[in-house]
Amino acid sequence: MVHQCIFVLIFTYFALIANIRGLDSEISDSTQASYDNLDADLTPIQIIKKYGYPSEAHAVKSKDGYILELHRIPYGKAGPGDKKRIPIFLHHGLLSSSIDWIINGPNKSLGYRLADEGYDVWMANARGNTFSRQHVKYSPKQKEFWNYSFHEMAFYDLPAAIDHILETTEEKQLIYIGFSMGTTVFYAMASTLPEYQKKIKFQISLAPVSAIPHTNSAARLLISYVDQINKAADWYSNGAFLEHDLIAKTLGPFFCGASNTSNNDNFCKKYIFFGIFGKNPEQFDDNLLPVISNNFPAGTSCKNMIHFSQLISSGTFAQFNYERAENMKRYGSYIPPKYKINKIRVPMRFYYSDNDLLSTPLDTKLLYQNIAKPLGLKRVNLDKFSHIDFLWAKDINRLLNDEIIEFINNSTNHNSKGSSNFIQNTITEALDTRKNTPVPVNVPFDEKSFLVNVGKDFLGNVYDNIDNAVGNAISDSIKKIQAGGEKIRTYFEDLLKG
């Protein structure tokens, strides 16, 4: 109960600080100077263009009325060329955006590298994030806008995006690459809309997330209280969770962006990226922090966070769990229906890491057992490789991207010759390997040990840091208000003297 109260209080602090920006919408010049770097204030489209790549923004409407913004890199720096460019659809993780695929720069980010390899790269932006905040009927200020979870993203958003990409490129199939939540929505879509399976040549899962009962991340604590956060948020956000401006334009500079913050004391690194995703300071590039803090979190709905919390607490990959009466009304059952992973016939390749606290090796291996057409279960060859390292690691090319690109090139050859045989041969080999590999033991998660070893210290430290940051933010705003009042007083005094 104490932890619950602390976390609701923490979230309420965010809300209060968001309201302070009504008095002072701009960060002070001195703070902003330490917060900026070359890419921090640019949109993904602007960043892509800055590095010499073509970029496009496409507006796509889902069947339930959301306007989604897709970002596209149609080809690489060498130009369009005369070869067939196969479309590849990249989907970001929870609370993020298309920035996931370009933030690590043109030499390391998968979006750029795939474009340079001759592919037509499309990047999703899930409903409610920074770039997909429009609806034909509702405003983000209305509760109805935020009444969704990843199920609606899977059922409405992915089909709309996939159809648009295939229609635009005049192709029959695309390659899908998802990171974290980007894998979740794919599994949910392919399970509930089997007609879309034929539109996917194959799928690559980076840090897969379906049922995650063994997650050892601090997110286990935070997500567990999201129902209470939902109630606390109702009075100011109507169901939105960590909208972009709430952090980036208020507390972001104090937590993530200050260049004079030591590596050991940076809040984002210690409590968000390391505490939630896994600690790997050797692979974390501090130079990315200003760009990260200006784009993450990109926002989602409280209902989406609740749905993810259910994947932890229930240990099953199922549709949203309402009250029993509402479940019966919607599903014809007191228990929400499970997504049938074993019914997916899209070939899928999994990448996981030992130090991923959120998508643990055990949960990934258990999921992999149910894949009908596996293309391999690949462990990243670095013990400390973490969840966010799948996007931002310093050595990501050597550890991950080179292997992904080699696999895609072998699977496509940029033409149809030989690619079908490669996929089928890989499936056969993966099935044989899985058959001869011991099935992982699904041991119960030790909740008591987790709370003792992680929970108490994490919440206490986060509370202390937010308390200090809130104090700094309020102090900064008060100083600016006082400075503004002093300027007004001086102006009128000079006017009277004149």
C-alpha positions as CSV (number, residue, x, y, z in Angstrom):
1,M,0.0,0.0,0.0
2,V,2.9,2.4,0.8
3,H,4.5,1.7,-2.6
4,Q,1.2,2.3,-4.3
5,C,0.7,5.6,-2.6
6,I,4.3,6.7,-3.5
7,F,3.8,5.8,-7.1
8,V,0.5,7.6,-7.5
9,L,2.2,10.6,-5.8
10,I,5.1,10.5,-8.3
11,F,2.7,10.4,-11.2
12,T,0.7,13.3,-9.7
13,Y,4.0,15.3,-9.5
14,F,4.3,14.9,-13.3
15,A,0.8,16.2,-13.8
16,L,1.4,19.3,-11.6
17,I,4.6,20.1,-13.4
18,A,2.8,19.8,-16.7
19,N,0.4,22.5,-15.5
20,I,3.3,24.8,-14.5
21,R,4.2,25.0,-18.2
22,G,1.0,27.0,-18.6
23,L,2.8,29.8,-16.7
24,D,6.1,29.3,-18.4
25,S,6.0,27.4,-21.7
26,E,9.7,27.8,-22.5
27,I,12.6,26.3,-20.7
28,S,15.2,28.8,-19.5
29,D,17.9,29.7,-22.0
30,S,20.7,28.3,-19.7
31,T,18.9,25.0,-19.2
32,Q,18.0,24.7,-22.9
33,A,21.6,25.3,-23.9
34,S,22.8,22.3,-21.9
35,Y,19.8,20.3,-23.2
36,D,20.3,20.7,-26.9
37,N,22.5,18.9,-29.3
38,L,22.4,18.8,-33.1
39,D,19.4,16.6,-33.4
40,A,17.5,17.2,-30.2
41,D,14.9,19.6,-31.5
42,L,14.3,18.0,-34.9
43,T,11.5,15.7,-36.0
44,P,12.4,12.3,-37.4
45,I,11.6,13.6,-40.9
46,Q,14.0,16.5,-40.4
47,I,16.7,14.3,-39.0
48,I,16.5,11.9,-41.9
49,K,16.8,14.8,-44.4
50,K,19.6,16.3,-42.4
51,Y,21.7,13.2,-43.0
52,G,21.2,13.2,-46.7
53,Y,18.4,10.7,-47.0
54,P,15.0,11.1,-48.8
55,S,12.1,11.2,-46.3
56,E,8.3,11.2,-46.5
57,A,5.5,11.5,-44.1
58,H,2.3,9.6,-44.9
59,A,-1.1,10.1,-43.2
60,V,-3.1,6.8,-42.9
61,K,-6.6,6.5,-41.4
62,S,-7.6,3.5,-39.4
63,K,-11.1,2.1,-39.6
64,D,-11.9,3.5,-36.2
65,G,-10.8,7.0,-37.1
66,Y,-7.2,7.5,-35.9
67,I,-4.9,9.4,-38.2
68,L,-1.5,7.6,-38.1
69,E,1.7,9.1,-39.4
70,L,4.1,6.8,-41.2
71,H,7.7,7.9,-41.8
72,R,9.4,6.6,-44.9
73,I,13.0,6.4,-46.2
74,P,12.3,5.2,-49.8
75,Y,15.9,4.5,-50.6
76,G,19.5,5.2,-49.5
77,K,22.1,7.9,-50.2
78,A,23.1,6.1,-53.4
79,G,19.7,6.9,-54.9
80,P,16.7,4.7,-56.0
81,G,18.7,2.6,-58.4
82,D,17.1,0.2,-60.9
83,K,16.5,-2.8,-58.6
84,K,13.3,-3.8,-57.0
85,R,13.0,-2.2,-53.6
86,I,11.2,-4.5,-51.2
87,P,9.2,-2.7,-48.4
88,I,10.3,-3.2,-44.8
89,F,7.9,-2.1,-42.1
90,L,9.6,-1.2,-38.7
91,H,7.5,-0.9,-35.6
92,H,8.7,0.8,-32.4
93,G,8.4,-0.1,-28.8
94,L,6.1,1.1,-26.0
95,L,6.1,4.8,-25.3
96,S,8.3,5.5,-28.3
97,S,8.0,6.4,-32.0
98,S,9.7,6.1,-35.3
99,I,12.7,7.8,-33.8
100,D,13.7,4.4,-32.5
101,W,15.0,3.4,-35.9
102,I,17.2,6.5,-36.7
103,I,18.3,7.9,-33.3
104,N,21.7,6.0,-33.4
105,G,22.8,7.9,-36.5
106,P,23.2,7.0,-40.2
107,N,26.0,4.5,-39.6
108,K,24.3,2.5,-36.9
109,S,20.5,2.9,-37.1
110,L,18.7,0.0,-38.7
111,G,16.4,2.4,-40.7
112,Y,19.3,4.0,-42.5
113,R,21.2,0.8,-43.0
114,L,18.3,-1.0,-44.6
115,A,17.7,2.0,-46.9
116,D,21.4,1.9,-48.0
117,E,21.0,-1.8,-48.6
118,G,18.3,-1.0,-51.2
119,Y,15.1,-1.5,-49.2
120,D,12.1,0.8,-49.0
121,V,11.9,1.5,-45.3
122,W,8.6,2.4,-43.5
123,M,8.4,3.3,-39.8
124,A,5.2,3.2,-37.7
125,N,3.9,5.7,-35.2
126,A,1.3,4.1,-32.9
127,R,-1.9,5.9,-32.1
128,G,-1.5,8.5,-29.4
129,N,2.2,9.1,-29.7
130,T,3.8,12.4,-30.7
131,F,3.1,12.0,-34.4
132,S,-0.2,10.2,-34.4
133,R,-2.4,12.4,-32.2
134,Q,-5.4,13.0,-34.6
135,H,-8.8,11.5,-34.9
136,V,-11.6,12.2,-37.3
137,K,-14.0,12.7,-34.3
138,Y,-12.1,13.0,-31.0
139,S,-9.4,15.3,-29.7
140,P,-6.6,14.1,-27.4
141,K,-8.3,16.2,-24.7
142,Q,-11.2,13.8,-24.7
143,K,-11.4,10.6,-22.9
144,E,-12.7,8.7,-25.9
145,F,-9.4,9.4,-27.8
146,W,-7.5,7.4,-25.2
147,N,-9.8,4.4,-24.9
148,Y,-7.5,1.9,-26.5
149,S,-4.8,-0.6,-25.8
150,F,-2.3,-2.5,-28.1
151,H,-5.3,-4.7,-29.2
152,E,-6.8,-1.8,-31.1
153,M,-3.3,-1.0,-32.6
154,A,-3.2,-4.6,-33.8
155,F,-6.7,-4.8,-35.0
156,Y,-7.0,-1.4,-36.7
157,D,-3.6,0.4,-37.0
158,L,-1.4,-2.4,-38.5
159,P,-3.9,-3.4,-41.2
160,A,-4.3,0.3,-42.2
161,A,-0.5,0.8,-42.4
162,I,0.2,-2.5,-44.2
163,D,-2.5,-1.9,-46.8
164,H,-1.2,1.6,-47.4
165,I,2.4,0.5,-47.8
166,L,1.5,-2.3,-50.2
167,E,-0.8,-0.1,-52.2
168,T,1.8,2.7,-52.4
169,T,4.7,0.3,-53.4
170,E,2.5,-1.9,-55.6
171,E,3.9,-5.0,-53.8
172,K,2.0,-8.0,-52.5
173,Q,4.2,-8.6,-49.4
174,L,6.4,-6.7,-47.0
175,I,9.0,-7.7,-44.3
176,Y,8.0,-6.8,-40.8
177,I,10.5,-6.0,-38.1
178,G,9.2,-5.2,-34.6
179,F,11.0,-4.2,-31.4
180,S,9.3,-4.9,-28.0
181,M,5.7,-3.6,-28.3
182,G,6.2,-3.7,-32.1
183,T,6.3,-7.5,-31.7
184,T,3.3,-7.6,-29.4
185,V,1.0,-5.8,-31.9
186,F,2.2,-8.1,-34.7
187,Y,1.4,-11.3,-32.8
188,A,-2.0,-9.9,-31.8
189,M,-2.8,-8.8,-35.4
190,A,-1.7,-12.1,-37.0
191,S,-3.7,-14.0,-34.4
192,T,-6.9,-12.1,-34.8
193,L,-6.7,-11.2,-38.6
194,P,-5.3,-14.3,-40.3
195,E,-6.0,-12.8,-43.7
196,Y,-3.1,-10.4,-43.1
197,Q,-0.6,-13.2,-42.7
198,K,-0.3,-13.7,-46.4
199,K,0.8,-10.0,-46.7
200,I,3.9,-10.6,-44.6
201,K,6.9,-12.4,-46.2
202,F,8.5,-13.0,-42.8
203,Q,8.8,-11.3,-39.5
204,I,11.8,-10.4,-37.3
205,S,11.2,-10.0,-33.5
206,L,13.7,-8.0,-31.5
207,A,13.2,-8.5,-27.8
208,P,9.8,-10.2,-28.2
209,V,7.0,-9.4,-25.8
210,S,3.8,-11.5,-25.5
211,A,3.2,-13.0,-22.0
212,I,6.0,-11.8,-19.8
213,P,5.4,-13.3,-16.3
214,H,9.2,-13.6,-15.6
215,T,10.1,-10.0,-16.3
216,N,12.6,-8.9,-13.7
217,S,12.4,-5.2,-14.7
218,A,11.5,-2.4,-12.4
219,A,8.6,-1.9,-14.9
220,R,7.0,-4.8,-12.9
221,L,6.5,-2.4,-10.1
222,L,5.5,0.6,-12.1
223,I,3.0,-1.2,-14.4
224,S,1.5,-3.0,-11.4
225,Y,0.1,0.4,-10.2
226,V,-1.0,1.7,-13.5
227,D,-4.7,1.1,-12.5
228,Q,-4.2,3.6,-9.7
229,I,-2.3,5.9,-12.0
230,N,-5.3,5.8,-14.4
231,K,-7.5,7.2,-11.7
232,A,-5.0,9.8,-10.7
233,A,-4.7,10.8,-14.4
234,D,-8.4,11.1,-15.1
235,W,-8.7,14.6,-13.6
236,Y,-6.1,16.1,-15.9
237,S,-5.4,13.9,-19.0
238,N,-8.6,11.9,-19.6
239,G,-6.6,8.7,-19.9
240,A,-3.3,9.7,-21.5
241,F,-0.1,8.2,-20.1
242,L,3.1,10.3,-20.1
243,E,2.4,12.5,-23.1
244,H,5.6,13.7,-24.8
245,D,5.4,17.4,-23.7
246,L,4.8,16.4,-20.1
247,I,8.4,15.1,-19.7
248,A,10.4,16.6,-22.6
249,K,9.3,20.2,-22.0
250,T,9.3,20.2,-18.2
251,L,11.2,17.6,-16.3
252,G,13.2,16.2,-19.2
253,P,16.1,18.7,-19.0
254,F,16.5,17.9,-15.3
255,F,16.4,14.1,-15.7
256,C,18.0,13.4,-19.0
257,G,19.3,16.4,-20.9
258,A,21.8,18.2,-18.7
259,S,25.3,17.9,-20.2
260,N,26.9,18.6,-16.8
261,T,25.1,15.6,-15.2
262,S,27.6,12.8,-14.4
263,N,27.1,9.4,-16.0
264,N,26.4,7.8,-12.6
265,D,23.8,10.4,-11.5
266,N,21.8,10.7,-14.7
267,F,18.2,9.9,-13.8
268,C,17.3,8.4,-17.2
269,K,20.2,6.1,-17.3
270,K,19.9,4.8,-13.7
271,Y,16.2,4.4,-13.2
272,I,14.6,4.2,-16.6
273,F,17.1,2.7,-19.1
274,F,19.2,0.6,-16.6
275,G,16.5,-0.1,-13.9
276,I,13.8,-1.0,-16.4
277,F,15.6,-2.4,-19.4
278,G,19.0,-3.7,-18.1
279,K,22.3,-2.1,-17.1
280,N,25.0,-2.0,-19.8
281,P,26.9,1.3,-19.4
282,E,29.7,0.2,-21.8
283,Q,27.2,0.1,-24.7
284,F,25.2,3.2,-23.7
285,D,26.1,6.3,-25.7
286,D,25.6,9.4,-23.5
287,N,25.7,11.6,-26.5
288,L,22.3,10.3,-27.4
289,L,20.6,11.5,-24.2
290,P,19.5,14.9,-25.4
291,V,17.8,13.4,-28.5
292,I,16.3,10.6,-26.4
293,S,14.9,13.0,-23.8
294,N,13.3,15.2,-26.4
295,N,11.5,12.2,-28.0
296,F,10.9,9.7,-25.2
297,P,8.4,9.1,-23.8
298,A,6.2,9.8,-26.8
299,G,3.0,8.9,-24.9
300,T,0.3,6.3,-25.0
301,S,-2.9,5.5,-23.1
302,C,-3.3,4.3,-19.5
303,K,-5.4,1.5,-20.9
304,N,-2.5,0.3,-22.9
305,M,-0.3,0.3,-19.9
306,I,-2.9,-1.7,-17.9
307,H,-3.1,-4.2,-20.8
308,F,0.7,-4.7,-20.6
309,S,0.5,-5.0,-16.8
310,Q,-2.0,-7.9,-17.4
311,L,0.6,-9.7,-19.5
312,I,2.8,-9.7,-16.4
313,S,0.2,-10.5,-13.7
314,S,-1.7,-13.1,-15.6
315,G,1.2,-14.8,-17.4
316,T,-1.0,-15.2,-20.5
317,F,-1.1,-13.4,-23.8
318,A,-4.7,-12.4,-24.0
319,Q,-7.1,-9.6,-25.0
320,F,-7.9,-6.8,-22.4
321,N,-9.3,-8.1,-19.2
322,Y,-12.3,-6.0,-18.1
323,E,-14.6,-6.7,-15.2
324,R,-16.3,-10.1,-15.4
325,A,-19.6,-8.7,-16.5
326,E,-18.0,-6.6,-19.2
327,N,-15.9,-9.6,-20.4
328,M,-19.0,-11.6,-20.8
329,K,-20.7,-8.8,-22.7
330,R,-17.7,-8.3,-25.1
331,Y,-16.3,-11.9,-25.4
332,G,-19.1,-14.2,-24.3
333,S,-16.8,-15.4,-21.5
334,Y,-15.7,-14.3,-18.1
335,I,-12.1,-14.7,-19.2
336,P,-10.7,-12.7,-22.2
337,P,-9.7,-14.8,-25.2
338,K,-6.1,-15.7,-25.7
339,Y,-4.1,-14.7,-28.8
340,K,-3.4,-18.0,-30.6
341,I,0.3,-17.7,-31.4
342,N,0.4,-21.3,-32.7
343,K,-2.0,-20.4,-35.5
344,I,0.3,-17.8,-37.0
345,R,1.9,-19.1,-40.2
346,V,4.2,-16.2,-40.9
347,P,7.8,-17.3,-40.7
348,M,9.4,-15.6,-37.6
349,R,12.9,-15.1,-36.4
350,F,13.6,-14.2,-32.8
351,Y,16.5,-12.2,-31.3
352,Y,17.0,-12.1,-27.5
353,S,19.6,-11.2,-24.9
354,D,20.6,-12.4,-21.5
355,N,20.5,-9.0,-19.8
356,D,17.1,-8.0,-21.0
357,L,15.1,-7.4,-17.8
358,L,11.9,-6.8,-19.6
359,S,11.7,-9.5,-22.2
360,T,13.6,-12.2,-20.4
361,P,15.3,-15.2,-22.2
362,L,12.9,-17.6,-20.4
363,D,9.8,-15.8,-21.7
364,T,11.3,-15.6,-25.2
365,K,12.2,-19.3,-25.3
366,L,8.7,-20.3,-24.0
367,L,7.1,-18.2,-26.7
368,Y,9.4,-19.6,-29.4
369,Q,8.2,-23.1,-28.6
370,N,4.8,-22.1,-30.1
371,I,6.0,-20.7,-33.4
372,A,4.7,-22.8,-36.3
373,K,7.3,-21.6,-38.8
374,P,10.4,-20.6,-36.8
375,L,13.4,-19.0,-38.6
376,G,15.8,-19.3,-35.6
377,L,16.2,-18.2,-32.0
378,K,19.3,-16.0,-32.0
379,R,21.0,-14.9,-28.8
380,V,23.0,-11.6,-29.0
381,N,26.6,-12.5,-28.3
382,L,27.2,-10.2,-25.4
383,D,26.3,-11.1,-21.8
384,K,25.3,-7.5,-20.8
385,F,23.3,-6.7,-23.9
386,S,20.0,-5.1,-22.7
387,H,16.6,-4.3,-23.9
388,I,17.4,-0.9,-25.3
389,D,20.7,-2.1,-26.7
390,F,18.6,-3.6,-29.5
391,L,18.3,0.0,-30.8
392,W,21.1,2.2,-29.3
393,A,24.1,0.0,-28.5
394,K,27.5,1.5,-29.5
395,D,28.5,-1.7,-31.2
396,I,25.1,-2.6,-32.6
397,N,26.3,-3.3,-36.1
398,R,28.8,-6.0,-35.0
399,L,26.4,-7.4,-32.3
400,L,23.1,-7.3,-34.2
401,N,22.5,-5.2,-37.3
402,D,25.0,-7.0,-39.6
403,E,23.5,-10.3,-38.8
404,I,19.9,-9.1,-39.4
405,I,20.8,-7.5,-42.7
406,E,22.7,-10.6,-43.9
407,F,19.7,-12.7,-43.1
408,I,17.3,-10.3,-44.9
409,N,19.6,-10.2,-48.0
410,N,19.8,-14.0,-48.1
411,S,16.1,-14.2,-47.8
412,T,15.3,-11.8,-50.6
413,N,18.4,-11.5,-52.8
414,H,16.5,-8.3,-53.9
415,N,14.7,-10.6,-56.4
416,S,12.6,-13.8,-56.2
417,K,15.3,-16.2,-57.3
418,G,16.3,-18.6,-54.5
419,S,14.7,-16.6,-51.6
420,S,11.8,-19.1,-51.1
421,N,14.2,-22.0,-50.8
422,F,16.3,-20.1,-48.3
423,I,13.3,-19.4,-46.1
424,Q,12.0,-23.0,-46.3
425,N,15.5,-24.4,-45.6
426,T,15.9,-22.1,-42.6
427,I,12.5,-23.2,-41.2
428,T,13.4,-26.9,-41.6
429,E,16.7,-26.3,-39.8
430,A,15.1,-24.3,-37.0
431,L,12.4,-27.0,-36.4
432,D,15.1,-29.7,-36.2
433,T,17.2,-27.6,-33.8
434,R,14.1,-26.8,-31.6
435,K,13.1,-30.5,-31.6
436,N,16.6,-31.5,-30.3
437,T,16.8,-28.7,-27.7
438,P,15.5,-29.3,-24.2
439,V,12.2,-27.5,-23.5
440,P,12.7,-24.6,-21.1
441,V,11.2,-25.1,-17.6
442,N,8.5,-22.7,-16.8
443,V,9.4,-21.9,-13.2
444,P,7.2,-19.6,-11.1
445,F,8.5,-16.0,-10.7
446,D,9.8,-15.2,-7.2
447,E,7.7,-12.1,-6.5
448,K,8.8,-11.8,-2.9
449,S,12.5,-11.8,-3.7
450,F,11.9,-9.2,-6.5
451,L,10.1,-6.8,-4.1
452,V,12.8,-7.2,-1.5
453,N,15.8,-6.8,-3.9
454,V,14.4,-4.4,-6.4
455,G,11.1,-2.8,-5.5
456,K,11.8,-0.9,-2.3
457,D,15.1,0.7,-3.4
458,F,13.9,1.5,-6.8
459,L,10.7,3.3,-5.7
460,G,12.5,5.1,-2.9
461,N,15.3,6.3,-5.2
462,V,12.9,7.4,-8.0
463,Y,10.8,9.3,-5.4
464,D,13.9,11.2,-4.1
465,N,15.1,12.1,-7.6
466,I,11.7,13.3,-8.8
467,D,11.3,15.3,-5.6
468,N,14.6,17.1,-6.3
469,A,13.8,17.6,-10.0
470,V,10.3,18.9,-9.2
471,G,11.9,21.3,-6.7
472,N,14.3,22.5,-9.4
473,A,11.6,22.9,-12.0
474,I,9.4,24.9,-9.6
475,S,12.3,27.0,-8.5
476,D,13.2,27.7,-12.1
477,S,9.6,28.7,-13.0
478,I,9.3,31.0,-10.0
479,K,12.6,32.7,-10.9
480,K,11.4,33.3,-14.4
481,I,8.1,34.7,-13.1
482,Q,10.0,36.9,-10.7
483,A,12.3,38.1,-13.5
484,G,9.4,38.8,-15.7
485,G,7.7,40.8,-12.9
486,E,10.9,42.8,-12.3
487,K,11.1,43.7,-16.0
488,I,7.5,44.9,-16.0
489,R,8.1,47.0,-12.9
490,T,11.3,48.5,-14.4
491,Y,9.4,49.3,-17.6
492,F,6.7,51.2,-15.9
493,E,9.1,53.0,-13.6
494,D,11.1,54.1,-16.7
495,L,7.8,55.1,-18.4
496,L,6.8,57.3,-15.5
497,K,10.2,58.9,-15.3
498,G,10.1,59.6,-19.0
